[in-house]
C-alpha cells in the first residue's frame, strides 16, 4: 500500500480483498496512526483500498461518566458484578 502511494484499485468480485482488509484491521496489521478504508473503485467489481491518516477524534480520550452508588433495582447481572 505504501509503495503504491497509499491507494490501490483492485478487482474484488468475490470479496476476497474486503475480507483481507477486515482481517488486517482485526489483527492490528495497519500501521499506527493509519486506517485501512475500502471504497468504490469505479464499477461494481472494483474496490479502492486506501491507507489514510486516522481522524483525530478516534484517538481522543473519552471523558469519564459519573455513576451513582445507589441503584434501586439493578439487573441481576449488574448486582452480581457489583458484589465482586
Backbone as XML, in Angstrom:
<?xml version="1.0"?>
<chain id="A" units="angstrom">
  <residue number="1" name="UNK">
    <atom name="N" x="0.821" y="-1.189" z="0.000"/>
    <atom name="CA" x="0.000" y="0.000" z="0.000"/>
    <atom name="C" x="0.869" y="1.259" z="0.000"/>
  </residue>
  <residue number="2" name="UNK">
    <atom name="N" x="1.889" y="1.261" z="0.831"/>
    <atom name="CA" x="2.748" y="2.443" z="0.922"/>
    <atom name="C" x="3.467" y="2.666" z="-0.403"/>
  </residue>
  <residue number="3" name="UNK">
    <atom name="N" x="3.975" y="1.593" z="-1.023"/>
    <atom name="CA" x="4.698" y="1.703" z="-2.290"/>
    <atom name="C" x="3.784" y="2.188" z="-3.411"/>
  </residue>
  <residue number="4" name="UNK">
    <atom name="N" x="2.492" y="1.902" z="-3.316"/>
    <atom name="CA" x="1.537" y="2.311" z="-4.348"/>
    <atom name="C" x="1.015" y="3.723" z="-4.111"/>
  </residue>
  <residue number="5" name="UNK">
    <atom name="N" x="1.560" y="4.428" z="-3.141"/>
    <atom name="CA" x="1.106" y="5.785" z="-2.874"/>
    <atom name="C" x="-0.063" y="5.849" z="-1.912"/>
  </residue>
  <residue number="6" name="UNK">
    <atom name="N" x="-0.363" y="4.750" z="-1.249"/>
    <atom name="CA" x="-1.412" y="4.740" z="-0.239"/>
    <atom name="C" x="-2.769" y="4.304" z="-0.739"/>
  </residue>
  <residue number="7" name="UNK">
    <atom name="N" x="-2.883" y="3.969" z="-2.033"/>
    <atom name="CA" x="-4.183" y="3.586" z="-2.576"/>
    <atom name="C" x="-4.017" y="2.595" z="-3.723"/>
  </residue>
  <residue number="8" name="UNK">
    <atom name="N" x="-4.872" y="1.563" z="-3.737"/>
    <atom name="CA" x="-4.874" y="0.571" z="-4.807"/>
    <atom name="C" x="-6.304" y="0.361" z="-5.290"/>
  </residue>
  <residue number="9" name="UNK">
    <atom name="N" x="-6.472" y="0.159" z="-6.586"/>
    <atom name="CA" x="-7.765" y="-0.248" z="-7.113"/>
    <atom name="C" x="-7.606" y="-1.691" z="-7.553"/>
  </residue>
  <residue number="10" name="UNK">
    <atom name="N" x="-8.455" y="-2.562" z="-6.981"/>
    <atom name="CA" x="-8.354" y="-3.999" z="-7.234"/>
    <atom name="C" x="-9.685" y="-4.543" z="-7.722"/>
  </residue>
  <residue number="11" name="UNK">
    <atom name="N" x="-9.611" y="-5.645" z="-8.466"/>
    <atom name="CA" x="-10.817" y="-6.341" z="-8.885"/>
    <atom name="C" x="-11.204" y="-7.261" z="-7.730"/>
  </residue>
  <residue number="12" name="UNK">
    <atom name="N" x="-12.332" y="-6.992" z="-7.104"/>
    <atom name="CA" x="-12.734" y="-7.712" z="-5.906"/>
    <atom name="C" x="-14.136" y="-8.289" z="-6.069"/>
  </residue>
  <residue number="13" name="UNK">
    <atom name="N" x="-14.337" y="-8.978" z="-7.173"/>
    <atom name="CA" x="-15.654" y="-9.528" z="-7.488"/>
    <atom name="C" x="-16.140" y="-10.522" z="-6.431"/>
  </residue>
  <residue number="14" name="UNK">
    <atom name="N" x="-15.209" y="-11.299" z="-5.854"/>
    <atom name="CA" x="-15.611" y="-12.296" z="-4.864"/>
    <atom name="C" x="-15.473" y="-11.820" z="-3.424"/>
  </residue>
  <residue number="15" name="UNK">
    <atom name="N" x="-15.021" y="-10.580" z="-3.199"/>
    <atom name="CA" x="-14.921" y="-10.021" z="-1.848"/>
    <atom name="C" x="-13.682" y="-10.428" z="-1.082"/>
  </residue>
  <residue number="16" name="UNK">
    <atom name="N" x="-12.720" y="-11.058" z="-1.749"/>
    <atom name="CA" x="-11.512" y="-11.533" z="-1.063"/>
    <atom name="C" x="-10.705" y="-10.376" z="-0.467"/>
  </residue>
  <residue number="17" name="UNK">
    <atom name="N" x="-10.549" y="-9.290" z="-1.220"/>
    <atom name="CA" x="-9.776" y="-8.154" z="-0.711"/>
    <atom name="C" x="-10.484" y="-7.500" z="0.468"/>
  </residue>
  <residue number="18" name="UNK">
    <atom name="N" x="-11.793" y="-7.468" z="0.424"/>
    <atom name="CA" x="-12.553" y="-6.895" z="1.525"/>
    <atom name="C" x="-12.344" y="-7.725" z="2.797"/>
  </residue>
  <residue number="19" name="UNK">
    <atom name="N" x="-12.335" y="-9.045" z="2.668"/>
    <atom name="CA" x="-12.086" y="-9.921" z="3.812"/>
    <atom name="C" x="-10.650" y="-9.767" z="4.314"/>
  </residue>
  <residue number="20" name="UNK">
    <atom name="N" x="-9.690" y="-9.641" z="3.404"/>
    <atom name="CA" x="-8.294" y="-9.458" z="3.816"/>
    <atom name="C" x="-8.099" y="-8.133" z="4.551"/>
  </residue>
  <residue number="21" name="UNK">
    <atom name="N" x="-8.762" y="-7.092" z="4.084"/>
    <atom name="CA" x="-8.668" y="-5.789" z="4.752"/>
    <atom name="C" x="-9.264" y="-5.863" z="6.155"/>
  </residue>
  <residue number="22" name="UNK">
    <atom name="N" x="-10.392" y="-6.560" z="6.296"/>
    <atom name="CA" x="-11.010" y="-6.725" z="7.611"/>
    <atom name="C" x="-10.094" y="-7.519" z="8.537"/>
  </residue>
  <residue number="23" name="UNK">
    <atom name="N" x="-9.438" y="-8.540" z="8.009"/>
    <atom name="CA" x="-8.501" y="-9.334" z="8.795"/>
    <atom name="C" x="-7.299" y="-8.490" z="9.224"/>
  </residue>
  <residue number="24" name="UNK">
    <atom name="N" x="-6.788" y="-7.659" z="8.329"/>
    <atom name="CA" x="-5.656" y="-6.783" z="8.656"/>
    <atom name="C" x="-6.032" y="-5.819" z="9.779"/>
  </residue>
  <residue number="25" name="UNK">
    <atom name="N" x="-7.251" y="-5.259" z="9.719"/>
    <atom name="CA" x="-7.709" y="-4.355" z="10.780"/>
    <atom name="C" x="-7.862" y="-5.090" z="12.098"/>
  </residue>
  <residue number="26" name="UNK">
    <atom name="N" x="-8.477" y="-6.265" z="12.068"/>
    <atom name="CA" x="-8.729" y="-7.032" z="13.292"/>
    <atom name="C" x="-7.435" y="-7.546" z="13.921"/>
  </residue>
  <residue number="27" name="UNK">
    <atom name="N" x="-6.417" y="-7.788" z="13.116"/>
    <atom name="CA" x="-5.146" y="-8.323" z="13.607"/>
    <atom name="C" x="-4.128" y="-7.232" z="13.910"/>
  </residue>
  <residue number="28" name="UNK">
    <atom name="N" x="-4.542" y="-5.979" z="13.876"/>
    <atom name="CA" x="-3.655" y="-4.834" z="14.142"/>
    <atom name="C" x="-2.440" y="-4.817" z="13.224"/>
  </residue>
  <residue number="29" name="UNK">
    <atom name="N" x="-2.659" y="-5.095" z="11.933"/>
    <atom name="CA" x="-1.574" y="-5.082" z="10.958"/>
    <atom name="C" x="-1.489" y="-3.752" z="10.202"/>
  </residue>
  <residue number="30" name="UNK">
    <atom name="N" x="-2.365" y="-2.816" z="10.537"/>
    <atom name="CA" x="-2.364" y="-1.497" z="9.911"/>
    <atom name="C" x="-1.379" y="-0.627" z="10.688"/>
  </residue>
  <residue number="31" name="UNK">
    <atom name="N" x="-0.527" y="0.151" z="10.003"/>
    <atom name="CA" x="0.447" y="0.986" z="10.715"/>
    <atom name="C" x="-0.218" y="1.936" z="11.710"/>
  </residue>
  <residue number="32" name="UNK">
    <atom name="N" x="0.478" y="2.225" z="12.793"/>
    <atom name="CA" x="-0.018" y="3.127" z="13.823"/>
    <atom name="C" x="-0.333" y="4.491" z="13.216"/>
  </residue>
  <residue number="33" name="UNK">
    <atom name="N" x="-1.486" y="5.033" z="13.568"/>
    <atom name="CA" x="-1.899" y="6.336" z="13.081"/>
    <atom name="C" x="-2.583" y="6.306" z="11.727"/>
  </residue>
  <residue number="34" name="UNK">
    <atom name="N" x="-2.754" y="5.121" z="11.156"/>
    <atom name="CA" x="-3.400" y="4.986" z="9.846"/>
    <atom name="C" x="-4.646" y="4.121" z="9.976"/>
  </residue>
  <residue number="35" name="UNK">
    <atom name="N" x="-5.500" y="4.172" z="8.963"/>
    <atom name="CA" x="-6.635" y="3.259" z="8.885"/>
    <atom name="C" x="-6.802" y="2.791" z="7.461"/>
  </residue>
  <residue number="36" name="UNK">
    <atom name="N" x="-7.277" y="1.581" z="7.312"/>
    <atom name="CA" x="-7.488" y="0.956" z="6.018"/>
    <atom name="C" x="-8.949" y="1.170" z="5.634"/>
  </residue>
  <residue number="37" name="UNK">
    <atom name="N" x="-9.169" y="1.797" z="4.492"/>
    <atom name="CA" x="-10.515" y="2.142" z="4.048"/>
    <atom name="C" x="-10.771" y="1.475" z="2.703"/>
  </residue>
  <residue number="38" name="UNK">
    <atom name="N" x="-11.953" y="0.871" z="2.553"/>
    <atom name="CA" x="-12.338" y="0.265" z="1.285"/>
    <atom name="C" x="-13.503" y="1.052" z="0.723"/>
  </residue>
  <residue number="39" name="UNK">
    <atom name="N" x="-13.360" y="1.478" z="-0.516"/>
    <atom name="CA" x="-14.407" y="2.268" z="-1.157"/>
    <atom name="C" x="-14.690" y="1.803" z="-2.569"/>
  </residue>
  <residue number="40" name="UNK">
    <atom name="N" x="-15.554" y="2.510" z="-3.238"/>
    <atom name="CA" x="-15.986" y="2.237" z="-4.602"/>
    <atom name="C" x="-14.824" y="2.492" z="-5.552"/>
  </residue>
  <residue number="41" name="UNK">
    <atom name="N" x="-14.549" y="1.558" z="-6.450"/>
    <atom name="CA" x="-13.407" y="1.685" z="-7.337"/>
    <atom name="C" x="-13.744" y="1.968" z="-8.787"/>
  </residue>
  <residue number="42" name="UNK">
    <atom name="N" x="-14.951" y="2.338" z="-9.113"/>
    <atom name="CA" x="-15.292" y="2.688" z="-10.484"/>
    <atom name="C" x="-16.416" y="1.856" z="-11.063"/>
  </residue>
  <residue number="43" name="UNK">
    <atom name="N" x="-16.515" y="0.583" z="-10.684"/>
    <atom name="CA" x="-17.665" y="-0.226" z="-11.066"/>
    <atom name="C" x="-17.940" y="-1.226" z="-9.955"/>
  </residue>
  <residue number="44" name="UNK">
    <atom name="N" x="-18.965" y="-2.065" z="-10.115"/>
    <atom name="CA" x="-19.427" y="-2.919" z="-9.019"/>
    <atom name="C" x="-18.403" y="-3.950" z="-8.564"/>
  </residue>
  <residue number="45" name="UNK">
    <atom name="N" x="-17.467" y="-4.350" z="-9.420"/>
    <atom name="CA" x="-16.499" y="-5.382" z="-9.020"/>
    <atom name="C" x="-15.167" y="-4.808" z="-8.555"/>
  </residue>
  <residue number="46" name="UNK">
    <atom name="N" x="-14.950" y="-3.534" z="-8.735"/>
    <atom name="CA" x="-13.670" y="-2.927" z="-8.340"/>
    <atom name="C" x="-13.812" y="-2.205" z="-7.000"/>
  </residue>
  <residue number="47" name="UNK">
    <atom name="N" x="-12.775" y="-2.312" z="-6.187"/>
    <atom name="CA" x="-12.725" y="-1.644" z="-4.892"/>
    <atom name="C" x="-11.442" y="-0.836" z="-4.800"/>
  </residue>
  <residue number="48" name="UNK">
    <atom name="N" x="-11.517" y="0.319" z="-4.172"/>
    <atom name="CA" x="-10.329" y="1.118" z="-3.905"/>
    <atom name="C" x="-9.960" y="0.918" z="-2.443"/>
  </residue>
  <residue number="49" name="UNK">
    <atom name="N" x="-8.773" y="0.414" z="-2.203"/>
    <atom name="CA" x="-8.272" y="0.197" z="-0.854"/>
    <atom name="C" x="-7.252" y="1.294" z="-0.580"/>
  </residue>
  <residue number="50" name="UNK">
    <atom name="N" x="-7.509" y="2.062" z="0.472"/>
    <atom name="CA" x="-6.661" y="3.215" z="0.786"/>
    <atom name="C" x="-6.135" y="3.127" z="2.208"/>
  </residue>
  <residue number="51" name="UNK">
    <atom name="N" x="-4.932" y="3.615" z="2.392"/>
    <atom name="CA" x="-4.318" y="3.743" z="3.704"/>
    <atom name="C" x="-4.288" y="5.233" z="4.006"/>
  </residue>
  <residue number="52" name="UNK">
    <atom name="N" x="-5.112" y="5.659" z="4.948"/>
    <atom name="CA" x="-5.256" y="7.095" z="5.241"/>
    <atom name="C" x="-4.957" y="7.366" z="6.707"/>
  </residue>
  <residue number="53" name="UNK">
    <atom name="N" x="-4.688" y="8.636" z="7.011"/>
    <atom name="CA" x="-4.467" y="9.039" z="8.401"/>
    <atom name="C" x="-5.760" y="8.878" z="9.196"/>
  </residue>
  <residue number="54" name="UNK">
    <atom name="N" x="-5.615" y="8.437" z="10.453"/>
    <atom name="CA" x="-6.787" y="8.322" z="11.326"/>
    <atom name="C" x="-7.260" y="9.714" z="11.719"/>
  </residue>
  <residue number="55" name="UNK">
    <atom name="N" x="-8.574" y="9.939" z="11.766"/>
    <atom name="CA" x="-9.081" y="11.225" z="12.250"/>
    <atom name="C" x="-8.700" y="11.424" z="13.721"/>
  </residue>
  <residue number="56" name="UNK">
    <atom name="N" x="-8.486" y="12.659" z="14.112"/>
    <atom name="CA" x="-8.056" y="12.965" z="15.483"/>
    <atom name="C" x="-9.065" y="12.483" z="16.517"/>
  </residue>
  <residue number="57" name="UNK">
    <atom name="N" x="-10.359" y="12.530" z="16.193"/>
    <atom name="CA" x="-11.369" y="12.143" z="17.182"/>
    <atom name="C" x="-11.278" y="10.676" z="17.568"/>
  </residue>
  <residue number="58" name="UNK">
    <atom name="N" x="-10.683" y="9.831" z="16.728"/>
    <atom name="CA" x="-10.579" y="8.410" z="17.036"/>
    <atom name="C" x="-9.555" y="8.121" z="18.135"/>
  </residue>
  <residue number="59" name="UNK">
    <atom name="N" x="-8.658" y="9.072" z="18.385"/>
    <atom name="CA" x="-7.610" y="8.872" z="19.380"/>
    <atom name="C" x="-7.795" y="9.714" z="20.633"/>
  </residue>
  <residue number="60" name="UNK">
    <atom name="N" x="-8.881" y="10.478" z="20.707"/>
    <atom name="CA" x="-9.122" y="11.326" z="21.873"/>
    <atom name="C" x="-9.573" y="10.475" z="23.059"/>
  </residue>
  <residue number="61" name="UNK">
    <atom name="N" x="-9.147" y="10.900" z="24.242"/>
    <atom name="CA" x="-9.588" y="10.221" z="25.462"/>
    <atom name="C" x="-11.036" y="10.609" z="25.735"/>
  </residue>
  <residue number="62" name="UNK">
    <atom name="N" x="-11.836" y="9.643" z="26.104"/>
    <atom name="CA" x="-13.235" y="9.911" z="26.400"/>
    <atom name="C" x="-13.379" y="10.418" z="27.825"/>
  </residue>
  <residue number="63" name="UNK">
    <atom name="N" x="-14.292" y="11.365" z="28.045"/>
    <atom name="CA" x="-14.489" y="11.850" z="29.408"/>
    <atom name="C" x="-15.148" y="10.770" z="30.270"/>
  </residue>
  <residue number="64" name="UNK">
    <atom name="N" x="-14.845" y="10.797" z="31.539"/>
    <atom name="CA" x="-15.453" y="9.818" z="32.433"/>
    <atom name="C" x="-16.919" y="10.179" z="32.665"/>
  </residue>
  <residue number="65" name="UNK">
    <atom name="N" x="-17.704" y="9.175" z="32.919"/>
    <atom name="CA" x="-19.133" y="9.361" z="33.151"/>
    <atom name="C" x="-19.410" y="9.002" z="34.605"/>
  </residue>
  <residue number="66" name="UNK">
    <atom name="N" x="-19.980" y="9.937" z="35.374"/>
    <atom name="CA" x="-20.260" y="9.615" z="36.773"/>
    <atom name="C" x="-21.379" y="8.577" z="36.882"/>
  </residue>
  <residue number="67" name="UNK">
    <atom name="N" x="-21.187" y="7.643" z="37.777"/>
    <atom name="CA" x="-22.183" y="6.602" z="38.021"/>
    <atom name="C" x="-22.560" y="6.648" z="39.492"/>
  </residue>
  <residue number="68" name="UNK">
    <atom name="N" x="-23.849" y="6.724" z="39.756"/>
    <atom name="CA" x="-24.309" y="6.786" z="41.140"/>
    <atom name="C" x="-24.004" y="5.510" z="41.899"/>
  </residue>
  <residue number="69" name="UNK">
    <atom name="N" x="-23.834" y="5.629" z="43.214"/>
    <atom name="CA" x="-23.529" y="4.466" z="44.045"/>
    <atom name="C" x="-24.774" y="3.659" z="44.378"/>
  </residue>
  <residue number="70" name="UNK">
    <atom name="N" x="-25.922" y="4.335" z="44.381"/>
    <atom name="CA" x="-27.145" y="3.647" z="44.781"/>
    <atom name="C" x="-27.979" y="3.295" z="43.549"/>
  </residue>
  <residue number="71" name="UNK">
    <atom name="N" x="-28.266" y="2.019" z="43.398"/>
    <atom name="CA" x="-29.137" y="1.556" z="42.329"/>
    <atom name="C" x="-30.366" y="0.937" z="42.984"/>
  </residue>
  <residue number="72" name="UNK">
    <atom name="N" x="-31.543" y="1.392" z="42.596"/>
    <atom name="CA" x="-32.769" y="0.927" z="43.251"/>
    <atom name="C" x="-33.134" y="-0.498" z="42.864"/>
  </residue>
  <residue number="73" name="UNK">
    <atom name="N" x="-33.099" y="-0.831" z="41.599"/>
    <atom name="CA" x="-33.452" y="-2.194" z="41.180"/>
    <atom name="C" x="-32.558" y="-2.600" z="40.017"/>
  </residue>
  <residue number="74" name="UNK">
    <atom name="N" x="-31.295" y="-2.918" z="40.328"/>
    <atom name="CA" x="-30.371" y="-3.263" z="39.248"/>
    <atom name="C" x="-30.714" y="-4.621" z="38.643"/>
  </residue>
  <residue number="75" name="UNK">
    <atom name="N" x="-30.318" y="-4.790" z="37.420"/>
    <atom name="CA" x="-30.448" y="-6.082" z="36.755"/>
    <atom name="C" x="-29.632" y="-7.105" z="37.554"/>
  </residue>
  <residue number="76" name="UNK">
    <atom name="N" x="-30.067" y="-8.343" z="37.628"/>
    <atom name="CA" x="-29.327" y="-9.356" z="38.406"/>
    <atom name="C" x="-27.854" y="-9.475" z="38.039"/>
  </residue>
  <residue number="77" name="UNK">
    <atom name="N" x="-27.541" y="-9.300" z="36.776"/>
    <atom name="CA" x="-26.133" y="-9.378" z="36.357"/>
    <atom name="C" x="-25.352" y="-8.195" z="36.909"/>
  </residue>
  <residue number="78" name="UNK">
    <atom name="N" x="-25.946" y="-7.003" z="36.902"/>
    <atom name="CA" x="-25.280" y="-5.815" z="37.453"/>
    <atom name="C" x="-25.076" y="-6.001" z="38.944"/>
  </residue>
  <residue number="79" name="UNK">
    <atom name="N" x="-26.081" y="-6.510" z="39.630"/>
    <atom name="CA" x="-25.957" y="-6.745" z="41.073"/>
    <atom name="C" x="-24.836" y="-7.736" z="41.361"/>
  </residue>
  <residue number="80" name="UNK">
    <atom name="N" x="-24.713" y="-8.761" z="40.546"/>
    <atom name="CA" x="-23.651" y="-9.743" z="40.737"/>
    <atom name="C" x="-22.276" y="-9.140" z="40.499"/>
  </residue>
  <residue number="81" name="UNK">
    <atom name="N" x="-22.169" y="-8.300" z="39.480"/>
    <atom name="CA" x="-20.886" y="-7.638" z="39.201"/>
    <atom name="C" x="-20.501" y="-6.697" z="40.339"/>
  </residue>
  <residue number="82" name="UNK">
    <atom name="N" x="-21.474" y="-5.997" z="40.888"/>
    <atom name="CA" x="-21.179" y="-5.069" z="41.984"/>
    <atom name="C" x="-20.747" y="-5.819" z="43.237"/>
  </residue>
  <residue number="83" name="UNK">
    <atom name="N" x="-21.237" y="-7.056" z="43.398"/>
    <atom name="CA" x="-20.882" y="-7.847" z="44.576"/>
    <atom name="C" x="-19.428" y="-8.296" z="44.527"/>
  </residue>
  <residue number="84" name="UNK">
    <atom name="N" x="-18.854" y="-8.394" z="43.328"/>
    <atom name="CA" x="-17.455" y="-8.833" z="43.204"/>
    <atom name="C" x="-16.524" y="-7.790" z="43.641"/>
  </residue>
</chain>
